[in-house]
Amino acid sequence: MSQTPSSSIKVFSSIQLGPYALKNRMAMAPMTRNRAGPGNVPQPLNAEHYKQRASAGLIITEGSQVAAEAVGYPATPGIHSPEQVAGWRKVTEAVHAKGGRIFLQLWHCGRISHPSLLPGGMLPVAPSAIAPKGEVFTPEGMKPFATPHALTLDEIPGVVEQYRSAARHALEADFDGVEIHGANGYLLDQFLRDGSNQRSDAYGGSIANRARLMLEVVDAVCAVWGAIRVGIRLSPLQPFNDMRDSNPEATFVYVVEQLNRFGLAYLHVTELGKDSPGAAGPAFDLQKLRQIWQSVYITNGGYDLARANAALAGGLADLISFGVPFLANPDLPERYARWAPLNKPDPPTFYGGGEHGYTDYPFLSRGVR
Protein backbone atom coordinates (compact mmCIF):
# COMPACT_ATOMS: atom_id res chain seq x y z
CA MET A 1 0.00 0.00 0.00
CA SER A 2 1.15 3.54 -0.69
CA GLN A 3 2.11 5.65 2.31
CA THR A 4 0.89 8.83 0.60
CA PRO A 5 -1.49 10.83 2.88
CA SER A 6 -5.04 10.05 1.77
CA SER A 7 -5.96 13.70 1.20
CA SER A 8 -3.25 14.00 -1.47
CA ILE A 9 -3.84 10.70 -3.25
CA LYS A 10 -4.80 11.31 -6.86
CA VAL A 11 -4.67 9.16 -9.96
CA PHE A 12 -1.19 10.54 -10.71
CA SER A 13 0.41 9.39 -7.44
CA SER A 14 2.55 6.26 -7.42
CA ILE A 15 1.71 3.04 -5.60
CA GLN A 16 3.45 -0.22 -4.81
CA LEU A 17 1.72 -3.25 -6.36
CA GLY A 18 3.44 -6.43 -5.29
CA PRO A 19 7.06 -6.04 -6.45
CA TYR A 20 6.25 -3.13 -8.78
CA ALA A 21 6.22 0.61 -8.19
CA LEU A 22 3.45 1.83 -10.48
CA LYS A 23 3.84 5.32 -11.94
CA ASN A 24 0.17 6.18 -11.45
CA ARG A 25 -3.07 4.72 -10.09
CA MET A 26 -4.78 4.35 -13.47
CA ALA A 27 -5.24 0.77 -14.61
CA MET A 28 -6.37 -0.07 -18.12
CA ALA A 29 -9.31 -2.42 -17.60
CA PRO A 30 -9.50 -5.74 -19.48
CA MET A 31 -11.54 -5.25 -22.65
CA THR A 32 -12.46 -7.88 -25.22
CA ARG A 33 -11.77 -6.46 -28.69
CA ASN A 34 -12.01 -9.56 -30.96
CA ARG A 35 -8.89 -8.81 -32.95
CA ALA A 36 -6.73 -11.89 -32.48
CA GLY A 37 -5.51 -13.72 -35.56
CA PRO A 38 -6.06 -17.30 -36.73
CA GLY A 39 -5.55 -19.81 -33.97
CA ASN A 40 -6.47 -17.14 -31.40
CA VAL A 41 -2.92 -15.79 -31.74
CA PRO A 42 -2.15 -12.16 -30.81
CA GLN A 43 -1.03 -10.11 -33.82
CA PRO A 44 1.37 -7.17 -34.33
CA LEU A 45 -1.75 -4.98 -34.32
CA ASN A 46 -2.43 -6.07 -30.74
CA ALA A 47 1.12 -5.19 -29.73
CA GLU A 48 0.67 -1.71 -31.19
CA HIS A 49 -2.63 -1.25 -29.34
CA TYR A 50 -1.16 -2.10 -25.95
CA LYS A 51 2.10 -0.23 -26.59
CA GLN A 52 0.12 2.93 -27.26
CA ARG A 53 -1.46 2.65 -23.79
CA ALA A 54 1.73 1.88 -21.83
CA SER A 55 1.43 5.14 -19.87
CA ALA A 56 -1.20 3.43 -17.70
CA GLY A 57 0.10 2.52 -14.27
CA LEU A 58 -1.01 -1.04 -15.04
CA ILE A 59 -2.43 -2.65 -18.17
CA ILE A 60 -4.70 -5.65 -17.64
CA THR A 61 -5.14 -7.42 -20.96
CA GLU A 62 -8.33 -8.64 -22.50
CA GLY A 63 -9.33 -12.09 -21.30
CA SER A 64 -7.16 -14.87 -22.75
CA GLN A 65 -8.45 -18.42 -22.85
CA VAL A 66 -6.61 -20.95 -20.72
CA ALA A 67 -7.46 -23.79 -23.14
CA ALA A 68 -9.08 -24.41 -26.51
CA GLU A 69 -12.14 -25.64 -24.59
CA ALA A 70 -12.38 -22.28 -22.83
CA VAL A 71 -13.14 -20.12 -25.89
CA GLY A 72 -16.37 -18.13 -25.82
CA TYR A 73 -16.08 -15.59 -28.63
CA PRO A 74 -14.48 -15.43 -32.09
CA ALA A 75 -11.06 -13.81 -32.59
CA THR A 76 -10.18 -13.63 -28.89
CA PRO A 77 -6.61 -14.49 -27.85
CA GLY A 78 -5.54 -17.59 -25.97
CA ILE A 79 -2.55 -18.46 -23.80
CA HIS A 80 -2.32 -22.21 -24.33
CA SER A 81 -0.23 -22.73 -27.48
CA PRO A 82 3.39 -21.89 -28.41
CA GLU A 83 2.14 -19.58 -31.15
CA GLN A 84 -0.02 -17.67 -28.70
CA VAL A 85 2.88 -17.34 -26.27
CA ALA A 86 5.06 -15.94 -29.06
CA GLY A 87 2.34 -13.50 -30.07
CA TRP A 88 1.87 -12.28 -26.51
CA ARG A 89 5.64 -11.94 -26.06
CA LYS A 90 5.65 -9.31 -28.81
CA VAL A 91 2.96 -7.46 -26.82
CA THR A 92 4.91 -7.54 -23.57
CA GLU A 93 8.13 -6.49 -25.33
CA ALA A 94 6.34 -3.49 -26.83
CA VAL A 95 4.81 -2.43 -23.52
CA HIS A 96 8.04 -2.90 -21.56
CA ALA A 97 9.96 -0.87 -24.15
CA LYS A 98 7.66 2.02 -23.27
CA GLY A 99 8.15 1.53 -19.53
CA GLY A 100 4.74 -0.03 -18.92
CA ARG A 101 3.55 -2.87 -16.68
CA ILE A 102 1.15 -5.49 -18.03
CA PHE A 103 -0.79 -8.37 -16.45
CA LEU A 104 -2.52 -11.07 -18.51
CA GLN A 105 -6.12 -11.94 -17.66
CA LEU A 106 -6.69 -15.71 -17.46
CA TRP A 107 -10.13 -16.60 -18.82
CA HIS A 108 -12.40 -19.61 -19.13
CA CYS A 109 -15.80 -18.77 -20.61
CA GLY A 110 -17.55 -21.92 -19.45
CA ARG A 111 -21.18 -21.98 -20.59
CA ILE A 112 -20.83 -18.62 -22.37
CA SER A 113 -19.82 -20.32 -25.60
CA HIS A 114 -21.14 -22.48 -28.42
CA PRO A 115 -20.12 -25.81 -30.03
CA SER A 116 -19.16 -23.96 -33.22
CA LEU A 117 -16.38 -22.23 -31.24
CA LEU A 118 -15.02 -25.34 -29.53
CA PRO A 119 -12.85 -28.33 -30.57
CA GLY A 120 -14.81 -31.03 -32.33
CA GLY A 121 -18.08 -29.21 -31.78
CA MET A 122 -18.02 -30.14 -28.08
CA LEU A 123 -20.52 -28.68 -25.65
CA PRO A 124 -19.44 -25.80 -23.45
CA VAL A 125 -18.77 -26.80 -19.84
CA ALA A 126 -20.33 -25.41 -16.68
CA PRO A 127 -21.04 -26.34 -13.06
CA SER A 128 -24.59 -27.39 -13.98
CA ALA A 129 -26.43 -28.19 -17.20
CA ILE A 130 -28.24 -24.83 -17.26
CA ALA A 131 -28.22 -22.81 -20.47
CA PRO A 132 -27.98 -19.04 -19.97
CA LYS A 133 -30.74 -16.95 -21.47
CA GLY A 134 -29.92 -15.12 -24.67
CA GLU A 135 -27.69 -15.65 -27.67
CA VAL A 136 -23.97 -15.96 -28.33
CA PHE A 137 -21.95 -14.45 -31.18
CA THR A 138 -20.47 -17.21 -33.35
CA PRO A 139 -18.60 -17.25 -36.68
CA GLU A 140 -22.01 -17.87 -38.28
CA GLY A 141 -23.72 -15.01 -36.44
CA MET A 142 -25.91 -14.95 -33.33
CA LYS A 143 -27.15 -18.30 -32.04
CA PRO A 144 -28.99 -19.42 -28.88
CA PHE A 145 -26.79 -20.64 -26.05
CA ALA A 146 -26.49 -24.44 -25.88
CA THR A 147 -27.23 -26.39 -22.73
CA PRO A 148 -23.73 -26.96 -21.32
CA HIS A 149 -22.09 -30.14 -20.11
CA ALA A 150 -21.95 -30.24 -16.30
CA LEU A 151 -18.36 -30.95 -15.32
CA THR A 152 -17.91 -34.21 -13.42
CA LEU A 153 -15.80 -34.50 -10.29
CA ASP A 154 -13.20 -36.35 -12.35
CA GLU A 155 -13.04 -33.51 -14.89
CA ILE A 156 -12.62 -30.59 -12.49
CA PRO A 157 -8.92 -31.21 -11.68
CA GLY A 158 -8.26 -30.92 -15.41
CA VAL A 159 -9.74 -27.43 -15.41
CA VAL A 160 -7.45 -26.41 -12.55
CA GLU A 161 -4.52 -27.81 -14.54
CA GLN A 162 -5.55 -25.71 -17.55
CA TYR A 163 -5.20 -22.59 -15.42
CA ARG A 164 -1.85 -23.78 -14.05
CA SER A 165 -0.53 -24.45 -17.56
CA ALA A 166 -1.82 -21.11 -18.86
CA ALA A 167 -0.11 -19.35 -15.93
CA ARG A 168 3.18 -20.99 -16.94
CA HIS A 169 2.66 -19.84 -20.51
CA ALA A 170 2.02 -16.28 -19.32
CA LEU A 171 5.32 -16.42 -17.46
CA GLU A 172 7.05 -17.58 -20.65
CA ALA A 173 5.48 -14.63 -22.50
CA ASP A 174 7.19 -12.24 -20.03
CA PHE A 175 4.10 -10.71 -18.45
CA ASP A 176 4.55 -8.88 -15.16
CA GLY A 177 1.73 -10.85 -13.54
CA VAL A 178 -1.69 -12.36 -14.15
CA GLU A 179 -5.27 -11.56 -13.23
CA ILE A 180 -7.67 -14.46 -12.71
CA HIS A 181 -11.03 -13.67 -14.31
CA GLY A 182 -13.58 -14.60 -11.67
CA ALA A 183 -16.24 -12.18 -12.88
CA ASN A 184 -18.97 -11.39 -15.41
CA GLY A 185 -20.63 -14.78 -15.65
CA TYR A 186 -17.69 -16.86 -16.84
CA LEU A 187 -16.68 -20.27 -15.50
CA LEU A 188 -15.35 -19.41 -12.03
CA ASP A 189 -18.23 -17.00 -11.47
CA GLN A 190 -20.66 -19.68 -12.69
CA PHE A 191 -19.40 -22.03 -9.99
CA LEU A 192 -19.53 -19.32 -7.34
CA ARG A 193 -23.11 -18.06 -7.73
CA ASP A 194 -26.06 -20.28 -6.92
CA GLY A 195 -28.14 -19.15 -9.89
CA SER A 196 -25.81 -21.09 -12.20
CA ASN A 197 -24.46 -23.69 -9.76
CA GLN A 198 -27.04 -26.23 -8.62
CA ARG A 199 -24.66 -29.07 -7.84
CA SER A 200 -25.03 -31.24 -4.76
CA ASP A 201 -21.42 -32.46 -4.47
CA ALA A 202 -18.23 -30.89 -3.08
CA TYR A 203 -18.45 -28.04 -5.61
CA GLY A 204 -22.07 -27.06 -4.98
CA GLY A 205 -24.58 -26.21 -2.30
CA SER A 206 -22.81 -24.24 0.42
CA ILE A 207 -20.87 -21.05 -0.29
CA ALA A 208 -17.66 -22.81 0.70
CA ASN A 209 -18.33 -25.56 -1.83
CA ARG A 210 -19.25 -23.13 -4.61
CA ALA A 211 -16.07 -21.13 -3.96
CA ARG A 212 -13.91 -24.25 -3.99
CA LEU A 213 -12.96 -24.20 -7.69
CA MET A 214 -12.04 -20.50 -7.63
CA LEU A 215 -9.80 -21.00 -4.60
CA GLU A 216 -8.18 -24.09 -6.13
CA VAL A 217 -7.42 -22.10 -9.27
CA VAL A 218 -5.96 -19.24 -7.24
CA ASP A 219 -3.75 -21.71 -5.38
CA ALA A 220 -2.54 -23.27 -8.64
CA VAL A 221 -1.77 -19.94 -10.28
CA CYS A 222 0.02 -18.62 -7.19
CA ALA A 223 2.21 -21.74 -7.21
CA VAL A 224 3.46 -20.64 -10.64
CA TRP A 225 3.70 -16.88 -10.17
CA GLY A 226 3.92 -16.23 -6.46
CA ALA A 227 0.92 -14.52 -4.91
CA ILE A 228 2.42 -11.01 -5.10
CA ARG A 229 2.12 -11.12 -8.90
CA VAL A 230 -1.44 -12.46 -9.03
CA GLY A 231 -4.70 -10.50 -8.94
CA ILE A 232 -8.33 -11.55 -9.26
CA ARG A 233 -11.44 -9.86 -10.62
CA LEU A 234 -14.93 -10.25 -9.13
CA SER A 235 -18.35 -8.83 -10.10
CA PRO A 236 -20.69 -9.22 -7.09
CA LEU A 237 -23.67 -7.29 -8.52
CA GLN A 238 -23.23 -7.95 -12.23
CA PRO A 239 -26.21 -9.70 -13.90
CA PHE A 240 -24.41 -9.95 -17.28
CA ASN A 241 -24.53 -13.41 -18.86
CA ASP A 242 -27.70 -14.30 -16.93
CA MET A 243 -26.05 -14.31 -13.52
CA ARG A 244 -27.65 -14.03 -10.08
CA ASP A 245 -27.14 -15.17 -6.51
CA SER A 246 -29.60 -15.53 -3.66
CA ASN A 247 -27.27 -13.81 -1.19
CA PRO A 248 -24.42 -11.94 -2.95
CA GLU A 249 -23.24 -10.28 0.25
CA ALA A 250 -22.67 -13.56 2.07
CA THR A 251 -21.15 -15.18 -1.02
CA PHE A 252 -18.64 -12.46 -1.81
CA VAL A 253 -17.74 -11.62 1.79
CA TYR A 254 -16.80 -15.27 2.24
CA VAL A 255 -14.77 -15.32 -0.98
CA VAL A 256 -12.85 -12.16 -0.15
CA GLU A 257 -12.11 -13.42 3.36
CA GLN A 258 -10.72 -16.63 1.86
CA LEU A 259 -8.72 -14.80 -0.81
CA ASN A 260 -7.02 -12.73 1.88
CA ARG A 261 -5.06 -15.75 3.05
CA PHE A 262 -3.14 -15.94 -0.25
CA GLY A 263 -1.56 -12.48 -0.02
CA LEU A 264 -2.51 -11.56 -3.60
CA ALA A 265 -1.26 -8.42 -5.36
CA TYR A 266 -4.78 -7.01 -5.68
CA LEU A 267 -8.53 -7.50 -5.73
CA HIS A 268 -10.28 -5.97 -8.75
CA VAL A 269 -14.01 -5.41 -8.17
CA THR A 270 -16.30 -4.13 -10.89
CA GLU A 271 -19.22 -2.05 -9.67
CA LEU A 272 -21.23 -2.79 -12.82
CA GLY A 273 -24.74 -3.88 -11.90
CA LYS A 274 -25.11 -1.67 -8.84
CA ASP A 275 -27.36 0.65 -10.87
CA SER A 276 -29.72 -2.27 -11.56
CA PRO A 277 -30.81 -3.09 -8.01
CA GLY A 278 -31.79 -6.70 -7.50
CA ALA A 279 -30.98 -7.83 -11.04
CA ALA A 280 -28.23 -10.17 -9.82
CA GLY A 281 -29.68 -10.69 -6.35
CA PRO A 282 -30.13 -8.51 -3.25
CA ALA A 283 -27.84 -5.49 -3.46
CA PHE A 284 -25.22 -4.66 -0.82
CA ASP A 285 -22.57 -2.00 -0.28
CA LEU A 286 -19.42 -3.10 -2.12
CA GLN A 287 -17.34 -1.06 0.31
CA LYS A 288 -17.82 -3.95 2.70
CA LEU A 289 -15.41 -5.90 0.50
CA ARG A 290 -12.97 -2.99 0.50
CA GLN A 291 -13.02 -2.99 4.29
CA ILE A 292 -12.31 -6.73 4.47
CA TRP A 293 -9.58 -6.82 1.83
CA GLN A 294 -6.01 -6.59 3.12
CA SER A 295 -4.11 -5.65 -0.04
CA VAL A 296 -4.44 -3.28 -3.00
CA TYR A 297 -8.06 -2.72 -4.01
CA ILE A 298 -8.98 -1.78 -7.59
CA THR A 299 -12.46 -0.62 -8.49
CA ASN A 300 -14.10 -0.14 -11.88
CA GLY A 301 -17.39 1.15 -13.21
CA GLY A 302 -17.79 4.27 -15.34
CA TYR A 303 -15.25 6.43 -13.50
CA ASP A 304 -14.10 9.79 -14.82
CA LEU A 305 -11.19 11.83 -13.46
CA ALA A 306 -13.19 13.67 -10.79
CA ARG A 307 -14.87 10.52 -9.45
CA ALA A 308 -11.59 8.63 -9.53
CA ASN A 309 -9.72 11.26 -7.56
CA ALA A 310 -12.55 11.49 -5.03
CA ALA A 311 -12.60 7.71 -4.56
CA LEU A 312 -8.83 7.56 -4.06
CA ALA A 313 -8.74 10.54 -1.69
CA GLY A 314 -11.60 9.04 0.30
CA GLY A 315 -9.86 5.70 0.67
CA LEU A 316 -12.55 3.88 -1.31
CA ALA A 317 -9.94 2.30 -3.59
CA ASP A 318 -6.18 2.22 -4.25
CA LEU A 319 -6.38 2.14 -8.06
CA ILE A 320 -9.14 2.85 -10.55
CA SER A 321 -9.47 0.83 -13.75
CA PHE A 322 -10.76 2.64 -16.82
CA GLY A 323 -12.30 0.83 -19.79
CA VAL A 324 -13.79 2.94 -22.57
CA PRO A 325 -11.70 6.03 -21.67
CA PHE A 326 -8.52 4.01 -22.35
CA LEU A 327 -10.06 2.38 -25.40
CA ALA A 328 -10.59 5.78 -27.06
CA ASN A 329 -7.63 7.63 -25.53
CA PRO A 330 -4.27 5.87 -25.75
CA ASP A 331 -2.72 8.80 -23.87
CA LEU A 332 -5.42 9.00 -21.18
CA PRO A 333 -3.02 9.88 -18.30
CA GLU A 334 -1.64 12.84 -20.26
CA ARG A 335 -5.11 14.05 -21.17
CA TYR A 336 -6.25 13.84 -17.56
CA ALA A 337 -3.08 15.57 -16.34
CA ARG A 338 -3.69 18.47 -18.74
CA TRP A 339 -7.48 18.54 -18.34
CA ALA A 340 -7.62 18.07 -22.10
CA PRO A 341 -10.70 16.93 -24.07
CA LEU A 342 -11.14 13.20 -24.58
CA ASN A 343 -11.61 11.45 -27.91
CA LYS A 344 -15.15 10.32 -28.65
CA PRO A 345 -15.41 6.50 -28.59
CA ASP A 346 -16.71 4.73 -31.71
CA PRO A 347 -18.94 1.85 -30.46
CA PRO A 348 -19.37 0.08 -33.85
CA THR A 349 -15.61 -0.61 -33.80
CA PHE A 350 -15.45 -1.98 -30.25
CA TYR A 351 -15.66 -5.65 -31.25
CA GLY A 352 -13.80 -6.94 -34.29
CA GLY A 353 -12.20 -5.26 -37.26
CA GLY A 354 -8.74 -3.88 -37.89
CA GLU A 355 -6.85 -0.77 -36.89
CA HIS A 356 -9.86 1.56 -37.23
CA GLY A 357 -11.22 2.18 -33.76
CA TYR A 358 -8.32 0.22 -32.28
CA THR A 359 -4.94 1.80 -32.99
CA ASP A 360 -5.98 4.95 -34.88
CA TYR A 361 -7.45 7.05 -32.05
CA PRO A 362 -5.43 10.29 -32.06
CA PHE A 363 -2.93 11.26 -29.41
CA LEU A 364 -3.02 14.68 -27.80
CA SER A 365 0.50 15.29 -29.08
CA ARG A 366 0.66 14.55 -32.79
CA GLY A 367 3.27 12.09 -33.89
CA VAL A 368 3.57 10.47 -30.46
CA ARG A 369 3.16 6.69 -30.53
C-alpha positions in Angstrom: 0.0 0.0 0.0 1.1 3.5 -0.7 2.1 5.7 2.3 0.9 8.8 0.6 -1.5 10.8 2.9 -5.0 10.1 1.8 -6.0 13.7 1.2 -3.3 14.0 -1.5 -3.8 10.7 -3.3 -4.8 11.3 -6.9 -4.7 9.2 -10.0 -1.2 10.5 -10.7 0.4 9.4 -7.4 2.5 6.3 -7.4 1.7 3.0 -5.6 3.5 -0.2 -4.8 1.7 -3.2 -6.4 3.4 -6.4 -5.3 7.1 -6.0 -6.5 6.3 -3.1 -8.8 6.2 0.6 -8.2 3.5 1.8 -10.5 3.8 5.3 -11.9 0.2 6.2 -11.4 -3.1 4.7 -10.1 -4.8 4.4 -13.5 -5.2 0.8 -14.6 -6.4 -0.1 -18.1 -9.3 -2.4 -17.6 -9.5 -5.7 -19.5 -11.5 -5.2 -22.6 -12.5 -7.9 -25.2 -11.8 -6.5 -28.7 -12.0 -9.6 -31.0 -8.9 -8.8 -33.0 -6.7 -11.9 -32.5 -5.5 -13.7 -35.6 -6.1 -17.3 -36.7 -5.6 -19.8 -34.0 -6.5 -17.1 -31.4 -2.9 -15.8 -31.7 -2.2 -12.2 -30.8 -1.0 -10.1 -33.8 1.4 -7.2 -34.3 -1.7 -5.0 -34.3 -2.4 -6.1 -30.7 1.1 -5.2 -29.7 0.7 -1.7 -31.2 -2.6 -1.2 -29.3 -1.2 -2.1 -25.9 2.1 -0.2 -26.6 0.1 2.9 -27.3 -1.5 2.6 -23.8 1.7 1.9 -21.8 1.4 5.1 -19.9 -1.2 3.4 -17.7 0.1 2.5 -14.3 -1.0 -1.0 -15.0 -2.4 -2.7 -18.2 -4.7 -5.6 -17.6 -5.1 -7.4 -21.0 -8.3 -8.6 -22.5 -9.3 -12.1 -21.3 -7.2 -14.9 -22.7 -8.5 -18.4 -22.8 -6.6 -21.0 -20.7 -7.5 -23.8 -23.1 -9.1 -24.4 -26.5 -12.1 -25.6 -24.6 -12.4 -22.3 -22.8 -13.1 -20.1 -25.9 -16.4 -18.1 -25.8 -16.1 -15.6 -28.6 -14.5 -15.4 -32.1 -11.1 -13.8 -32.6 -10.2 -13.6 -28.9 -6.6 -14.5 -27.8 -5.5 -17.6 -26.0 -2.6 -18.5 -23.8 -2.3 -22.2 -24.3 -0.2 -22.7 -27.5 3.4 -21.9 -28.4 2.1 -19.6 -31.2 0.0 -17.7 -28.7 2.9 -17.3 -26.3 5.1 -15.9 -29.1 2.3 -13.5 -30.1 1.9 -12.3 -26.5 5.6 -11.9 -26.1 5.6 -9.3 -28.8 3.0 -7.5 -26.8 4.9 -7.5 -23.6 8.1 -6.5 -25.3 6.3 -3.5 -26.8 4.8 -2.4 -23.5 8.0 -2.9 -21.6 10.0 -0.9 -24.2 7.7 2.0 -23.3 8.1 1.5 -19.5 4.7 0.0 -18.9 3.5 -2.9 -16.7 1.2 -5.5 -18.0 -0.8 -8.4 -16.5 -2.5 -11.1 -18.5 -6.1 -11.9 -17.7 -6.7 -15.7 -17.5 -10.1 -16.6 -18.8 -12.4 -19.6 -19.1 -15.8 -18.8 -20.6 -17.5 -21.9 -19.5 -21.2 -22.0 -20.6 -20.8 -18.6 -22.4 -19.8 -20.3 -25.6 -21.1 -22.5 -28.4 -20.1 -25.8 -30.0 -19.2 -24.0 -33.2 -16.4 -22.2 -31.2 -15.0 -25.3 -29.5 -12.9 -28.3 -30.6 -14.8 -31.0 -32.3 -18.1 -29.2 -31.8 -18.0 -30.1 -28.1 -20.5 -28.7 -25.7 -19.4 -25.8 -23.4 -18.8 -26.8 -19.8 -20.3 -25.4 -16.7 -21.0 -26.3 -13.1 -24.6 -27.4 -14.0 -26.4 -28.2 -17.2 -28.2 -24.8 -17.3 -28.2 -22.8 -20.5 -28.0 -19.0 -20.0 -30.7 -16.9 -21.5 -29.9 -15.1 -24.7 -27.7 -15.7 -27.7 -24.0 -16.0 -28.3 -21.9 -14.4 -31.2 -20.5 -17.2 -33.3 -18.6 -17.2 -36.7 -22.0 -17.9 -38.3 -23.7 -15.0 -36.4 -25.9 -14.9 -33.3 -27.2 -18.3 -32.0 -29.0 -19.4 -28.9 -26.8 -20.6 -26.1 -26.5 -24.4 -25.9 -27.2 -26.4 -22.7 -23.7 -27.0 -21.3 -22.1 -30.1 -20.1 -21.9 -30.2 -16.3 -18.4 -31.0 -15.3 -17.9 -34.2 -13.4 -15.8 -34.5 -10.3 -13.2 -36.4 -12.3 -13.0 -33.5 -14.9 -12.6 -30.6 -12.5 -8.9 -31.2 -11.7 -8.3 -30.9 -15.4 -9.7 -27.4 -15.4 -7.4 -26.4 -12.5 -4.5 -27.8 -14.5 -5.5 -25.7 -17.5 -5.2 -22.6 -15.4 -1.9 -23.8 -14.1 -0.5 -24.5 -17.6 -1.8 -21.1 -18.9 -0.1 -19.4 -15.9 3.2 -21.0 -16.9 2.7 -19.8 -20.5 2.0 -16.3 -19.3 5.3 -16.4 -17.5 7.0 -17.6 -20.6 5.5 -14.6 -22.5 7.2 -12.2 -20.0 4.1 -10.7 -18.4 4.5 -8.9 -15.2 1.7 -10.9 -13.5 -1.7 -12.4 -14.2 -5.3 -11.6 -13.2 -7.7 -14.5 -12.7 -11.0 -13.7 -14.3 -13.6 -14.6 -11.7 -16.2 -12.2 -12.9 -19.0 -11.4 -15.4 -20.6 -14.8 -15.6 -17.7 -16.9 -16.8 -16.7 -20.3 -15.5 -15.4 -19.4 -12.0 -18.2 -17.0 -11.5 -20.7 -19.7 -12.7 -19.4 -22.0 -10.0 -19.5 -19.3 -7.3 -23.1 -18.1 -7.7 -26.1 -20.3 -6.9 -28.1 -19.1 -9.9 -25.8 -21.1 -12.2 -24.5 -23.7 -9.8 -27.0 -26.2 -8.6 -24.7 -29.1 -7.8 -25.0 -31.2 -4.8 -21.4 -32.5 -4.5 -18.2 -30.9 -3.1 -18.4 -28.0 -5.6 -22.1 -27.1 -5.0 -24.6 -26.2 -2.3 -22.8 -24.2 0.4 -20.9 -21.1 -0.3 -17.7 -22.8 0.7 -18.3 -25.6 -1.8 -19.3 -23.1 -4.6 -16.1 -21.1 -4.0 -13.9 -24.3 -4.0 -13.0 -24.2 -7.7 -12.0 -20.5 -7.6 -9.8 -21.0 -4.6 -8.2 -24.1 -6.1 -7.4 -22.1 -9.3 -6.0 -19.2 -7.2 -3.7 -21.7 -5.4 -2.5 -23.3 -8.6 -1.8 -19.9 -10.3 0.0 -18.6 -7.2 2.2 -21.7 -7.2 3.5 -20.6 -10.6 3.7 -16.9 -10.2 3.9 -16.2 -6.5 0.9 -14.5 -4.9 2.4 -11.0 -5.1 2.1 -11.1 -8.9 -1.4 -12.5 -9.0 -4.7 -10.5 -8.9 -8.3 -11.5 -9.3 -11.4 -9.9 -10.6 -14.9 -10.2 -9.1 -18.4 -8.8 -10.1 -20.7 -9.2 -7.1 -23.7 -7.3 -8.5 -23.2 -7.9 -12.2 -26.2 -9.7 -13.9 -24.4 -9.9 -17.3 -24.5 -13.4 -18.9 -27.7 -14.3 -16.9 -26.0 -14.3 -13.5 -27.7 -14.0 -10.1 -27.1 -15.2 -6.5 -29.6 -15.5 -3.7 -27.3 -13.8 -1.2 -24.4 -11.9 -2.9 -23.2 -10.3 0.2 -22.7 -13.6 2.1 -21.2 -15.2 -1.0 -18.6 -12.5 -1.8 -17.7 -11.6 1.8 -16.8 -15.3 2.2 -14.8 -15.3 -1.0 -12.8 -12.2 -0.1 -12.1 -13.4 3.4 -10.7 -16.6 1.9 -8.7 -14.8 -0.8 -7.0 -12.7 1.9 -5.1 -15.8 3.1 -3.1 -15.9 -0.2 -1.6 -12.5 0.0 -2.5 -11.6 -3.6 -1.3 -8.4 -5.4 -4.8 -7.0 -5.7 -8.5 -7.5 -5.7 -10.3 -6.0 -8.7 -14.0 -5.4 -8.2 -16.3 -4.1 -10.9 -19.2 -2.1 -9.7 -21.2 -2.8 -12.8 -24.7 -3.9 -11.9 -25.1 -1.7 -8.8 -27.4 0.7 -10.9 -29.7 -2.3 -11.6 -30.8 -3.1 -8.0 -31.8 -6.7 -7.5 -31.0 -7.8 -11.0 -28.2 -10.2 -9.8 -29.7 -10.7 -6.3 -30.1 -8.5 -3.3 -27.8 -5.5 -3.5 -25.2 -4.7 -0.8 -22.6 -2.0 -0.3 -19.4 -3.1 -2.1 -17.3 -1.1 0.3 -17.8 -4.0 2.7 -15.4 -5.9 0.5 -13.0 -3.0 0.5 -13.0 -3.0 4.3 -12.3 -6.7 4.5 -9.6 -6.8 1.8 -6.0 -6.6 3.1 -4.1 -5.6 0.0 -4.4 -3.3 -3.0 -8.1 -2.7 -4.0 -9.0 -1.8 -7.6 -12.5 -0.6 -8.5 -14.1 -0.1 -11.9 -17.4 1.2 -13.2 -17.8 4.3 -15.3 -15.3 6.4 -13.5 -14.1 9.8 -14.8 -11.2 11.8 -13.5 -13.2 13.7 -10.8 -14.9 10.5 -9.4 -11.6 8.6 -9.5 -9.7 11.3 -7.6 -12.5 11.5 -5.0 -12.6 7.7 -4.6 -8.8 7.6 -4.1 -8.7 10.5 -1.7 -11.6 9.0 0.3 -9.9 5.7 0.7 -12.5 3.9 -1.3 -9.9 2.3 -3.6 -6.2 2.2 -4.3 -6.4 2.1 -8.1 -9.1 2.9 -10.6 -9.5 0.8 -13.8 -10.8 2.6 -16.8 -12.3 0.8 -19.8 -13.8 2.9 -22.6 -11.7 6.0 -21.7 -8.5 4.0 -22.4 -10.1 2.4 -25.4 -10.6 5.8 -27.1 -7.6 7.6 -25.5 -4.3 5.9 -25.8 -2.7 8.8 -23.9 -5.4 9.0 -21.2 -3.0 9.9 -18.3 -1.6 12.8 -20.3 -5.1 14.1 -21.2 -6.3 13.8 -17.6 -3.1 15.6 -16.3 -3.7 18.5 -18.7 -7.5 18.5 -18.3 -7.6 18.1 -22.1 -10.7 16.9 -24.1 -11.1 13.2 -24.6 -11.6 11.5 -27.9 -15.1 10.3 -28.6 -15.4 6.5 -28.6 -16.7 4.7 -31.7 -18.9 1.8 -30.5 -19.4 0.1 -33.8 -15.6 -0.6 -33.8 -15.5 -2.0 -30.3 -15.7 -5.7 -31.3 -13.8 -6.9 -34.3 -12.2 -5.3 -37.3 -8.7 -3.9 -37.9 -6.9 -0.8 -36.9 -9.9 1.6 -37.2 -11.2 2.2 -33.8 -8.3 0.2 -32.3 -4.9 1.8 -33.0 -6.0 5.0 -34.9 -7.5 7.1 -32.0 -5.4 10.3 -32.1 -2.9 11.3 -29.4 -3.0 14.7 -27.8 0.5 15.3 -29.1 0.7 14.5 -32.8 3.3 12.1 -33.9 3.6 10.5 -30.5 3.2 6.7 -30.5 
